Amino acid sequence: ASGWSAGGGADVARTLNFFYSAGPRDYFRDQKLHELAHLGLTTIDENKRRAAVRELMDRTIEQAYAMPVAPIPLVFLHISDLKLANLRYDAFGLQPSDINWK
């Protein structure tokens, strides 16, 4: 994934740890995601691991916890206190410099 380097690793484990672990960065507060992430991190069987991670990613989209808004896999948070300015379409989608506080 070009937008999220996962800390330089090619494996999904860093993504699971960063976005889906319980703790102060647990924005989703979804116990099912915690369980699926744990399976994805601890299961040795490749098919079972892939199935757990696929279910986790599908649930993330189905519950609208994160949605693709750009051609590369970035996540943007939008609240009423933000202003999206100079919106333009290019090869990288929305530019972080287009997001400002009101």
Buried (B, 14 or more C-beta within 10 A) or exposed (E): EEEBEBEEEEEBBBBBBEBBBEEEEEEBEBEEBBBBBBBBBEBEEEEEBEBBBEBBBEBBEEEEBBEEEBBEEBBBEEEEEEEEEEEEEEEEBBEEEBBEEE
